[in-house]
Amino acid sequence: MSLLYLDSLTIKEEDTTSSTENLSLEEDLDSDLEPDEKPKNNKPTTTAEVYLEACRLAGVVPVSYFIRHLGTTTMGLNHHGLGPLGCKALAIALVTDMNISTLELADNHILAEGAKHLVEMLKANFTIHTMDLSDNHLQSAGAECLGKMLQENISIKSMKLSGNKFTEDDAKFFAEALSSNYRVKQLDLSHNEFSLRGGEHLGQMLVIPHIYDITGFSFDLSANNEGLEMLDLSWNHLRMKGAVAFSAGLKVNITLKHLDLSWNGFGNEGALAMGEALKYNNTLVHLNLNNNRITNEGVGMLCKGLEFNDTLRVLLLAYNSLTVEGALALVNVVKNTHKTALEEINICNVLVNENFVRLLESTCQEHPSLEVQYGGVGGFIAKKPPKRLDPMKVIQDYLDQRKLRLWDFFRNIDKDGTMRVPVADFRKAVQQSSIPLDRYQIEELVQRLDRERTGVVDYRGLADTRKQMMKDHRRHLRKTESRQKKEKQKSDRILKTFQSAVEAVTPRESMVMSPGGAKDNSSGPQHFSATPLSSWHHIVMSNSSRYSVTNLSSEHVHLPHHHHHQQRPTSSPAMRSYSQPNLDDSPCSVPGKTVSAQGTHSDPEGDVGKLSATANHLTRSRPALNNQQAASKRKTGKVKKKKSKKRSEKNREEPNDT
């Protein structure tokens, strides 16, 4: 009886016992079997036979396409409805196959169970380099299984996992896998559900790991360009903080060449972070940002990064909210950046104008390889009509320039001094003056001054109109300042998040340095101490008894290393702390007493240490406060003496008067 084993993915024969095998030796010798007859061997030998036997035992229908195309390098089994059991039978047959290098199993509903069978198969098969498992509903269990496989596998170079309903927490499995597996060159994770945390994990995935050998020295895999080169993350939800975190990983990546981020809703926030990443990334060649809700403002932020980039060749920005202004910005950055490598820009949905065409022609003369795909000529720059100035504001500016009052302006019109002027006279006087008002502005001002159609303009109405104008102007300024402040805060917040994400994904060595801990080395540069000044006191208080010297003039004092697990010492009455000492060579030894490395005197008899008169270079931590206190005490003493002297004089004068 043949059995199907999952762990070894092989077909084995099971030894069965029966009553006929328990016969005695005499009965076996009396049998009528031919002496030269050999037992039949039904064990399958070829891959096709193994596959057929595995399908029979698994209870699935064999795929004839697989049997017909055995021996080829590419096995395309997309849309065959294999299911988990069919995938299990296929995995058993592929254990010993040495021909197939590309295995396509998209849309077969193999689930996480089928993925586990394929993982077991890949432990023995090292000829498969490319695998397509798209649209198989692997979900989180399948992502975890494939992630563990990629950590140990040494043969897979390309993996397509599109449309498997991976959540954002599943991205950590691939990040952990690719942090140790640098042989995977292509990875397709499109049509999944990566968003905020997924962007953070995927950003960490782009960081090239440092491998440490047995001697403790590290070497960077990027020196040999080892790492992921093509990444497809289209049709996910990478936006806002997720987009910023992913762009932070792209900033430090130095192997990725082809990146597809279309249909993610990056927005202007993601465009700003991507522009910052492009300033430092020097390997990316192809960038797809189609359908990402990027506006002209976002393109402007992206262009700031393109000014410093000299490797990007293809930039796809189709089907974003761009107009002629965004198209002009893209061509201008190519024209003004001599080291740019851009050869293709796709803005196929944007209608341009004649100015863009002329600019593109002049740019192509300097960059002959540039090709820009646009929607056609017929676009226009959507400019708002210039807002007509408030006529009252124009009059007020006119008066301010000449240092005149509103009353002076109205008195020149009011010849009778009645504080009331006919509308016709007011209109004529304004037209004949040098105030820069056109006919429409004058009519607007007259309608505001004579709302009740009385035909008269009075000074009170003119003053009230000016007051209302000044209120509206201040309100407009506040709104403008508030909007600009919010935009700046938003940009600063994005950049701060981007920088924090960069620091989170950037590999660094732990650096804990203590003040004075580095030895003097004249041959190399001196290392800067990273310990804050506030920790000097705690270091000295905890180590002054052990690290004390008797003569600071003979040698420099090196303080011990400050460890993080060291607790803050309690203050002691037998110790007095001072500020950081000057370690220059100077005599400061005191006989009979020891001076700690921080300038703390300790008396072996337990008395309170006092500062030596010869140690002039050691200053107290708050000398100004002590001087002020001493001066205030002297002043109060003098005042008390004067008051007591006056009282005694008054007491002497009183008896004489009596």
VEXZA-135014 format. One record per residue (C-alpha): x, y, z. Coordinates in Angstrom, 2 decimals. Layout:
! residues N
X | Y | Z
X | Y | Z
...
***
This chain:
! residues 658
X | Y | Z
0.00 | 0.00 | 0.00
1.39 | 3.38 | -1.00
1.11 | 6.36 | 1.38
1.54 | 10.11 | 0.86
3.87 | 11.75 | 3.39
3.74 | 15.54 | 3.80
7.05 | 16.00 | 5.63
9.19 | 14.30 | 3.00
6.82 | 14.81 | 0.03
7.55 | 11.30 | -1.29
5.56 | 8.17 | -1.99
6.56 | 5.23 | 0.20
5.54 | 1.55 | 0.31
3.96 | 0.37 | 3.55
4.81 | -3.15 | 4.73
1.59 | -5.07 | 5.41
1.35 | -8.28 | 7.40
-1.13 | -11.01 | 6.69
-1.82 | -14.47 | 7.87
-0.17 | -15.98 | 4.79
3.21 | -14.45 | 5.74
3.12 | -16.31 | 9.09
3.34 | -19.74 | 7.51
6.08 | -22.10 | 8.56
9.29 | -22.74 | 6.65
8.04 | -26.17 | 5.53
4.98 | -24.62 | 3.87
7.19 | -22.11 | 2.03
9.46 | -24.90 | 0.76
6.50 | -26.92 | -0.46
5.18 | -24.03 | -2.58
4.93 | -24.44 | -6.35
6.60 | -21.12 | -7.25
9.14 | -21.05 | -10.05
12.68 | -20.65 | -8.69
13.61 | -18.13 | -11.38
10.48 | -15.94 | -10.95
11.24 | -12.39 | -9.67
8.82 | -10.16 | -7.74
7.33 | -7.25 | -9.67
8.47 | -3.71 | -8.80
5.54 | -1.22 | -9.09
7.39 | 1.78 | -7.59
7.09 | 4.86 | -9.88
10.36 | 6.06 | -11.35
9.65 | 9.03 | -13.66
8.22 | 12.42 | -12.68
5.02 | 11.69 | -14.61
4.51 | 8.39 | -12.80
5.14 | 10.03 | -9.43
2.64 | 12.76 | -10.26
-0.05 | 10.29 | -11.38
0.39 | 8.17 | -8.27
0.29 | 11.28 | -6.04
-2.92 | 12.44 | -7.73
-4.48 | 8.99 | -7.24
-3.65 | 8.93 | -3.55
-4.72 | 12.57 | -3.02
-7.96 | 11.98 | -4.87
-7.54 | 14.74 | -7.47
-7.67 | 14.77 | -11.25
-4.21 | 15.00 | -12.85
-3.44 | 18.04 | -15.01
-2.56 | 16.77 | -18.45
-0.80 | 20.02 | -19.30
1.78 | 19.31 | -16.62
2.49 | 15.81 | -17.98
2.75 | 17.02 | -21.58
5.19 | 19.83 | -20.77
7.54 | 17.95 | -18.48
11.11 | 18.63 | -19.45
10.55 | 22.33 | -20.24
12.03 | 25.15 | -18.16
8.75 | 27.03 | -17.74
5.66 | 25.37 | -16.31
2.57 | 27.55 | -16.70
-0.29 | 26.20 | -14.62
-2.24 | 29.41 | -14.11
-6.04 | 29.17 | -13.73
-6.14 | 25.35 | -13.45
-8.05 | 25.15 | -10.18
-5.53 | 22.93 | -8.43
-6.58 | 23.64 | -4.88
-4.53 | 22.57 | -1.84
-4.60 | 18.85 | -2.67
-3.71 | 19.36 | -6.31
-0.83 | 21.58 | -5.23
0.25 | 18.84 | -2.84
0.41 | 16.27 | -5.63
2.28 | 18.72 | -7.83
4.80 | 19.44 | -5.05
5.50 | 15.73 | -4.66
6.27 | 15.41 | -8.35
8.54 | 18.46 | -8.34
10.75 | 17.23 | -5.51
13.09 | 15.42 | -7.90
12.49 | 17.50 | -11.04
15.64 | 19.10 | -12.41
14.28 | 20.96 | -15.45
11.64 | 23.46 | -14.35
13.06 | 26.83 | -13.34
9.88 | 28.92 | -13.63
6.69 | 27.76 | -11.92
3.48 | 29.71 | -12.54
0.58 | 28.84 | -10.24
-1.50 | 32.01 | -10.28
-5.24 | 31.80 | -9.56
-5.37 | 28.20 | -8.33
-6.90 | 28.74 | -4.88
-4.15 | 26.76 | -3.21
-4.60 | 28.66 | 0.09
-2.03 | 28.63 | 2.88
-2.13 | 24.82 | 2.99
-0.92 | 24.58 | -0.60
1.78 | 27.14 | 0.12
3.09 | 24.91 | 2.91
3.38 | 21.99 | 0.46
5.38 | 24.16 | -1.94
7.65 | 25.29 | 0.89
8.39 | 21.66 | 1.75
9.14 | 20.98 | -1.90
11.57 | 23.90 | -2.14
13.64 | 22.40 | 0.66
14.73 | 19.68 | -1.79
14.32 | 21.41 | -5.17
16.95 | 24.04 | -5.99
16.24 | 24.47 | -9.70
13.14 | 26.66 | -9.38
14.18 | 30.30 | -9.44
10.93 | 32.06 | -10.35
7.55 | 31.39 | -8.76
4.16 | 33.02 | -9.32
1.61 | 32.49 | -6.54
-0.65 | 35.43 | -7.29
-4.39 | 35.36 | -6.51
-4.29 | 32.25 | -4.35
-5.87 | 33.60 | -1.13
-2.78 | 32.85 | 0.93
-3.63 | 35.51 | 3.53
-1.66 | 35.90 | 6.75
-0.86 | 32.22 | 7.30
0.58 | 31.94 | 3.80
2.59 | 35.14 | 4.25
4.14 | 33.81 | 7.44
4.95 | 30.48 | 5.80
6.55 | 32.09 | 2.73
8.45 | 34.56 | 4.88
10.08 | 31.77 | 6.86
10.89 | 29.99 | 3.61
12.61 | 33.05 | 2.13
14.79 | 33.34 | 5.21
16.37 | 29.95 | 4.47
15.93 | 29.50 | 0.70
18.93 | 30.10 | -1.55
17.42 | 29.47 | -4.98
14.36 | 31.73 | -5.36
15.19 | 34.95 | -7.19
11.75 | 36.14 | -8.25
8.47 | 35.85 | -6.34
5.03 | 37.12 | -7.39
2.49 | 37.32 | -4.57
-0.06 | 39.71 | -5.99
-3.66 | 39.66 | -4.78
-3.29 | 37.35 | -1.78
-5.12 | 39.54 | 0.75
-2.03 | 40.26 | 2.80
-2.73 | 42.75 | 5.57
-0.35 | 45.47 | 6.68
0.96 | 43.37 | 9.58
1.94 | 40.63 | 7.12
4.56 | 42.91 | 5.59
6.83 | 42.24 | 8.57
7.30 | 38.63 | 7.42
8.76 | 39.79 | 4.11
10.80 | 42.50 | 5.81
12.38 | 39.96 | 8.15
12.97 | 37.54 | 5.27
14.69 | 40.00 | 2.96
16.81 | 41.37 | 5.77
18.77 | 38.10 | 5.61
18.02 | 36.89 | 2.05
19.81 | 39.06 | -0.50
19.31 | 36.65 | -3.43
15.72 | 37.71 | -4.17
15.86 | 40.23 | -7.01
12.18 | 40.67 | -7.90
9.18 | 40.83 | -5.57
5.56 | 41.52 | -6.51
3.27 | 42.45 | -3.61
0.68 | 44.37 | -5.60
-3.10 | 44.22 | -5.02
-2.79 | 43.67 | -1.28
-3.79 | 45.71 | 1.77
-0.58 | 47.32 | 2.99
-1.14 | 50.75 | 4.55
0.37 | 52.56 | 7.56
2.26 | 49.81 | 9.40
2.77 | 48.00 | 6.13
4.64 | 51.04 | 4.80
6.85 | 51.03 | 7.88
7.72 | 47.33 | 7.48
8.28 | 47.67 | 3.74
10.54 | 50.66 | 4.35
12.63 | 48.53 | 6.70
12.70 | 45.83 | 4.02
14.56 | 48.20 | 1.69
17.46 | 48.60 | 4.10
20.49 | 46.57 | 3.05
21.60 | 44.37 | 5.95
25.12 | 44.16 | 7.38
26.45 | 40.61 | 7.71
28.88 | 39.90 | 10.55
31.48 | 37.20 | 10.18
32.96 | 35.10 | 12.96
35.63 | 37.71 | 13.66
33.03 | 40.36 | 14.45
33.71 | 42.52 | 11.40
30.75 | 43.56 | 9.25
30.58 | 43.85 | 5.50
27.87 | 45.53 | 3.45
26.10 | 43.40 | 0.85
25.46 | 46.49 | -1.25
29.13 | 46.60 | -2.20
28.37 | 43.78 | -4.66
24.91 | 45.19 | -5.56
23.26 | 42.26 | -3.79
19.64 | 42.85 | -2.87
16.16 | 43.55 | -4.18
16.14 | 45.24 | -7.59
12.48 | 45.23 | -8.68
9.54 | 45.87 | -6.35
5.87 | 46.14 | -7.31
3.59 | 47.65 | -4.65
0.84 | 48.94 | -6.91
-2.81 | 48.82 | -5.83
-2.15 | 49.01 | -2.09
-3.02 | 51.69 | 0.45
0.37 | 53.31 | 1.02
-0.54 | 56.88 | 1.85
0.09 | 59.53 | 4.49
2.45 | 58.12 | 7.15
2.76 | 54.80 | 5.35
4.01 | 56.56 | 2.22
6.41 | 58.70 | 4.27
7.82 | 55.67 | 6.12
8.33 | 53.74 | 2.88
10.07 | 56.72 | 1.25
12.41 | 56.87 | 4.23
13.52 | 53.32 | 3.49
13.99 | 54.21 | -0.17
16.31 | 57.03 | 0.85
18.92 | 54.64 | 2.29
18.38 | 51.83 | -0.23
21.15 | 51.37 | -2.79
20.03 | 48.32 | -4.78
16.46 | 48.96 | -5.96
16.19 | 49.89 | -9.65
12.53 | 49.44 | -10.60
9.74 | 50.61 | -8.29
6.00 | 50.56 | -9.03
3.85 | 52.56 | -6.60
0.87 | 53.25 | -8.84
-2.68 | 53.31 | -7.45
-1.68 | 53.92 | -3.83
-3.02 | 57.39 | -3.12
0.40 | 58.79 | -2.21
-0.85 | 62.35 | -2.36
1.25 | 65.46 | -1.91
2.52 | 64.17 | 1.45
4.00 | 61.12 | -0.20
5.33 | 63.24 | -3.07
7.17 | 65.44 | -0.56
8.73 | 62.41 | 1.12
9.58 | 60.85 | -2.24
11.30 | 64.06 | -3.29
13.42 | 63.95 | -0.15
14.30 | 60.32 | -0.86
15.31 | 61.05 | -4.46
17.84 | 63.60 | -3.21
19.95 | 60.78 | -1.76
18.95 | 57.65 | -3.70
21.39 | 57.01 | -6.54
20.28 | 53.63 | -7.91
16.58 | 53.94 | -8.79
16.04 | 53.96 | -12.57
12.28 | 53.45 | -13.04
9.60 | 55.05 | -10.84
5.87 | 54.59 | -11.43
3.61 | 57.04 | -9.59
0.50 | 56.80 | -11.77
-2.87 | 57.44 | -10.12
-1.58 | 58.73 | -6.79
-3.64 | 61.91 | -6.27
-0.62 | 64.12 | -6.82
-1.35 | 67.74 | -7.71
0.82 | 70.52 | -9.13
1.98 | 71.27 | -5.59
3.13 | 67.68 | -5.11
4.97 | 67.74 | -8.44
6.80 | 70.86 | -7.30
7.95 | 69.03 | -4.18
8.98 | 66.04 | -6.30
10.98 | 68.29 | -8.61
13.07 | 69.51 | -5.67
14.37 | 65.97 | -5.31
14.87 | 65.53 | -9.05
17.26 | 68.48 | -9.02
19.77 | 66.37 | -7.06
19.07 | 62.98 | -8.66
21.24 | 61.75 | -11.53
20.09 | 58.13 | -12.00
16.30 | 58.16 | -12.53
15.47 | 57.62 | -16.21
11.74 | 56.86 | -16.32
9.12 | 58.81 | -14.35
5.45 | 57.91 | -14.77
2.94 | 60.45 | -13.46
-0.10 | 59.69 | -15.61
-3.65 | 60.15 | -14.35
-2.79 | 62.47 | -11.51
-4.42 | 65.85 | -10.89
-1.87 | 67.73 | -12.98
-2.30 | 70.72 | -15.27
-0.01 | 72.72 | -17.52
1.75 | 74.17 | -14.47
2.86 | 70.73 | -13.27
3.97 | 69.77 | -16.80
6.02 | 72.96 | -17.10
7.67 | 72.27 | -13.73
8.77 | 68.79 | -14.86
10.28 | 70.04 | -18.12
11.94 | 72.98 | -16.40
13.70 | 70.72 | -13.91
15.13 | 68.70 | -16.80
16.20 | 71.84 | -18.62
17.85 | 73.43 | -15.59
19.52 | 70.25 | -14.26
22.48 | 69.31 | -16.41
23.27 | 66.06 | -14.61
19.74 | 64.67 | -14.88
19.26 | 61.25 | -16.46
15.53 | 61.51 | -17.19
14.66 | 60.03 | -20.57
10.92 | 59.42 | -20.29
8.15 | 61.37 | -18.55
4.57 | 60.13 | -18.86
1.80 | 62.68 | -18.26
-0.47 | 61.32 | -20.98
-3.67 | 62.75 | -19.48
-2.43 | 66.36 | -19.31
-3.40 | 68.86 | -21.99
-0.57 | 71.32 | -22.55
-0.34 | 74.70 | -24.24
1.97 | 76.22 | -26.83
4.35 | 77.53 | -24.19
4.93 | 73.97 | -23.00
5.60 | 72.77 | -26.55
8.16 | 75.50 | -27.14
9.85 | 74.78 | -23.81
9.94 | 71.06 | -24.59
11.53 | 71.68 | -28.00
14.27 | 73.83 | -26.51
14.85 | 71.27 | -23.74
15.12 | 68.40 | -26.22
17.91 | 70.26 | -28.01
19.98 | 70.05 | -24.83
18.69 | 66.58 | -23.87
18.05 | 64.70 | -27.13
17.06 | 61.46 | -25.38
14.14 | 63.08 | -23.51
10.65 | 61.87 | -24.44
7.54 | 63.36 | -22.83
4.13 | 61.81 | -23.39
1.30 | 64.33 | -22.93
-2.37 | 64.39 | -23.79
-2.22 | 66.98 | -26.54
-2.25 | 70.71 | -27.12
-5.29 | 72.54 | -25.89
-4.67 | 73.00 | -22.22
-4.48 | 76.25 | -20.37
-3.14 | 77.56 | -17.11
-6.06 | 77.95 | -14.74
-5.41 | 81.35 | -13.23
-7.88 | 83.11 | -11.04
-8.80 | 86.58 | -12.25
-6.97 | 89.26 | -10.32
-9.02 | 90.30 | -7.36
-10.20 | 93.89 | -7.64
-8.80 | 96.01 | -4.86
-11.12 | 97.57 | -2.35
-11.57 | 101.22 | -3.44
-11.56 | 102.34 | 0.18
-8.23 | 100.52 | 0.66
-6.83 | 102.35 | -2.38
-7.90 | 105.72 | -0.93
-6.40 | 104.85 | 2.47
-3.08 | 103.84 | 0.89
-3.09 | 107.07 | -1.10
-3.59 | 109.11 | 2.06
-0.95 | 107.16 | 4.00
1.66 | 107.82 | 1.33
1.01 | 111.54 | 1.55
0.55 | 111.51 | 5.33
-2.94 | 112.95 | 5.09
-6.02 | 112.33 | 7.17
-9.38 | 111.19 | 5.90
-10.85 | 114.42 | 7.18
-8.43 | 116.41 | 5.01
-9.53 | 114.42 | 1.97
-13.24 | 115.00 | 2.65
-12.79 | 118.71 | 3.56
-11.27 | 119.42 | 0.15
-14.47 | 118.06 | -1.39
-16.87 | 119.65 | 1.12
-16.58 | 123.33 | 0.22
-19.55 | 124.38 | 2.36
-18.37 | 122.59 | 5.52
-21.72 | 120.82 | 6.04
-20.12 | 117.35 | 6.28
-22.39 | 116.30 | 3.41
-21.47 | 116.20 | -0.27
-23.69 | 115.37 | -3.26
-22.86 | 112.10 | -5.00
-22.14 | 113.86 | -8.31
-19.64 | 116.20 | -6.68
-17.96 | 113.33 | -4.80
-17.66 | 111.26 | -7.99
-16.25 | 114.21 | -9.96
-13.75 | 115.10 | -7.24
-12.42 | 111.53 | -7.02
-12.11 | 111.28 | -10.82
-10.18 | 114.55 | -11.04
-7.82 | 113.57 | -8.21
-4.68 | 111.46 | -8.64
-6.16 | 108.50 | -6.71
-5.65 | 105.34 | -8.87
-9.31 | 104.34 | -9.10
-11.08 | 103.32 | -12.29
-14.73 | 103.98 | -13.13
-15.97 | 100.64 | -11.78
-14.21 | 101.09 | -8.45
-15.61 | 104.60 | -8.04
-19.17 | 103.33 | -8.69
-18.64 | 100.53 | -6.18
-17.47 | 103.04 | -3.57
-20.45 | 105.34 | -4.22
-22.89 | 102.44 | -3.80
-21.33 | 101.55 | -0.46
-21.42 | 105.16 | 0.78
-24.99 | 105.84 | -0.39
-26.81 | 102.61 | 0.39
-30.20 | 104.30 | 0.86
-30.01 | 106.18 | -2.46
-30.28 | 109.61 | -0.88
-27.89 | 111.20 | -3.39
-25.66 | 112.46 | -0.59
-22.35 | 111.22 | 0.83
-21.59 | 112.21 | 4.41
-18.33 | 112.02 | 6.31
-19.67 | 109.61 | 8.94
-20.52 | 107.04 | 6.28
-17.06 | 107.45 | 4.74
-15.39 | 106.92 | 8.13
-17.53 | 103.85 | 8.88
-16.67 | 102.38 | 5.47
-12.99 | 102.83 | 6.17
-13.37 | 101.19 | 9.58
-15.13 | 98.18 | 8.06
-12.47 | 97.96 | 5.34
-9.70 | 97.83 | 7.91
-11.49 | 95.06 | 9.82
-11.92 | 93.00 | 6.65
-8.29 | 93.56 | 5.69
-7.01 | 92.41 | 9.08
-9.29 | 89.36 | 8.94
-7.94 | 88.49 | 5.50
-4.37 | 88.81 | 6.70
-5.06 | 86.56 | 9.66
-6.60 | 83.92 | 7.40
-3.66 | 84.08 | 5.01
-1.13 | 83.81 | 7.84
-3.06 | 80.96 | 9.42
-3.21 | 79.05 | 6.14
0.49 | 79.55 | 5.48
1.31 | 78.54 | 9.04
-0.75 | 75.35 | 8.74
0.89 | 74.46 | 5.43
4.34 | 75.02 | 6.91
3.48 | 72.98 | 10.01
2.17 | 70.19 | 7.80
5.35 | 70.17 | 5.71
7.51 | 70.27 | 8.83
5.52 | 67.45 | 10.36
5.94 | 65.34 | 7.23
9.66 | 66.03 | 7.11
9.98 | 65.25 | 10.82
8.13 | 61.97 | 10.33
10.32 | 61.22 | 7.33
13.50 | 61.90 | 9.31
12.27 | 59.78 | 12.22
11.49 | 56.95 | 9.83
14.94 | 57.27 | 8.26
16.56 | 57.03 | 11.69
14.38 | 54.01 | 12.49
15.33 | 52.04 | 9.39
18.95 | 53.14 | 9.09
21.30 | 50.51 | 10.54
23.68 | 51.96 | 13.05
26.07 | 50.73 | 15.68
25.30 | 51.46 | 19.30
27.47 | 54.33 | 20.42
27.70 | 54.98 | 24.15
30.58 | 57.27 | 25.01
31.51 | 58.76 | 28.32
33.10 | 62.17 | 28.80
36.86 | 61.81 | 28.88
36.62 | 58.11 | 28.13
38.40 | 58.35 | 24.80
42.15 | 58.17 | 24.99
44.34 | 60.77 | 23.42
45.33 | 59.79 | 19.92
47.39 | 62.23 | 17.97
47.42 | 60.05 | 14.86
43.65 | 60.12 | 14.28
40.68 | 62.40 | 14.81
39.30 | 62.81 | 18.28
35.85 | 61.33 | 18.94
33.19 | 63.63 | 20.25
31.69 | 62.70 | 23.57
27.98 | 61.94 | 23.21
27.14 | 62.08 | 26.93
25.17 | 65.19 | 27.97
26.72 | 67.61 | 30.41
24.08 | 66.86 | 33.00
25.49 | 63.37 | 33.46
28.98 | 64.61 | 34.44
27.81 | 65.16 | 37.97
26.30 | 61.68 | 38.33
29.39 | 60.03 | 36.89
31.70 | 61.79 | 39.30
29.45 | 61.26 | 42.30
29.35 | 57.53 | 41.66
33.01 | 57.06 | 40.75
34.89 | 59.77 | 42.65
36.02 | 57.41 | 45.41
37.49 | 54.92 | 42.96
38.86 | 57.27 | 40.30
40.77 | 59.88 | 42.28
44.26 | 61.21 | 41.71
46.63 | 63.07 | 43.94
48.19 | 65.34 | 41.35
46.30 | 66.73 | 38.37
49.42 | 68.44 | 37.04
51.16 | 65.21 | 36.12
48.53 | 63.53 | 34.00
45.13 | 64.00 | 32.45
42.14 | 62.49 | 34.15
40.02 | 60.00 | 32.18
36.57 | 59.41 | 33.54
35.09 | 55.91 | 33.47
32.51 | 54.77 | 30.93
28.95 | 55.62 | 31.84
26.68 | 52.60 | 31.43
22.93 | 52.79 | 31.01
22.22 | 50.43 | 33.89
24.01 | 52.71 | 36.35
21.60 | 54.18 | 38.88
21.57 | 57.77 | 39.88
23.61 | 58.13 | 43.06
22.22 | 59.83 | 46.12
23.74 | 63.01 | 47.36
26.15 | 62.73 | 50.26
27.06 | 65.42 | 52.77
30.68 | 64.36 | 52.50
30.84 | 65.31 | 48.84
30.48 | 68.60 | 47.03
30.23 | 68.66 | 43.26
31.69 | 71.32 | 41.06
31.53 | 72.08 | 37.38
33.59 | 70.35 | 34.72
37.27 | 70.86 | 35.50
39.86 | 72.26 | 33.21
42.19 | 69.38 | 32.52
45.09 | 71.55 | 31.44
48.34 | 70.96 | 33.24
48.36 | 73.10 | 36.35
49.43 | 72.47 | 39.95
46.44 | 71.73 | 42.10
47.56 | 69.00 | 44.47
46.71 | 69.29 | 48.10
48.77 | 67.31 | 50.60
46.82 | 64.97 | 52.75
43.71 | 65.06 | 50.60
42.69 | 63.47 | 47.35
41.05 | 65.23 | 44.49
38.52 | 63.30 | 42.41
38.37 | 63.47 | 38.64
35.59 | 66.02 | 38.79
37.27 | 68.33 | 41.25
35.67 | 66.82 | 44.37
37.84 | 66.79 | 47.51
37.47 | 63.82 | 49.78
38.89 | 63.75 | 53.29
39.99 | 60.27 | 54.45
38.91 | 61.15 | 58.01
35.34 | 61.74 | 56.85
35.33 | 65.55 | 57.20
33.58 | 67.70 | 54.65
35.97 | 68.46 | 51.78
36.86 | 72.07 | 51.09
38.15 | 73.62 | 47.92
41.85 | 74.35 | 48.00
43.02 | 77.92 | 47.56
45.57 | 76.83 | 44.99
43.00 | 75.12 | 42.80
41.96 | 78.33 | 41.07
40.90 | 76.58 | 37.89
38.19 | 74.66 | 39.73
35.08 | 76.81 | 39.88
31.87 | 76.21 | 41.68
28.83 | 75.21 | 39.65
26.89 | 78.37 | 40.70
29.39 | 81.10 | 41.61
27.08 | 83.95 | 40.61
24.35 | 82.75 | 42.95
26.74 | 82.51 | 45.91
28.12 | 86.02 | 45.28
24.64 | 87.48 | 45.09
23.66 | 85.80 | 48.32
26.77 | 87.11 | 50.06
26.20 | 90.63 | 48.73
22.55 | 90.59 | 49.80
23.55 | 89.49 | 53.29
26.04 | 92.35 | 53.57
23.43 | 94.87 | 52.41
20.82 | 93.64 | 54.88
23.38 | 93.84 | 57.69
24.21 | 97.46 | 56.87
20.52 | 98.39 | 56.69
19.87 | 96.84 | 60.09
22.78 | 98.74 | 61.61
21.51 | 102.03 | 60.20
17.98 | 101.42 | 61.53
19.23 | 100.53 | 65.01
21.45 | 103.64 | 65.02
18.51 | 105.89 | 64.09
16.35 | 104.37 | 66.82
19.03 | 104.94 | 69.44
19.38 | 108.57 | 68.35
15.60 | 109.12 | 68.59
15.53 | 107.60 | 72.07
18.26 | 109.99 | 73.15
16.48 | 113.03 | 71.74
13.12 | 112.24 | 73.38
14.28 | 112.71 | 77.04
16.05 | 115.95 | 76.16
12.82 | 117.34 | 74.69
10.89 | 116.45 | 77.78
***
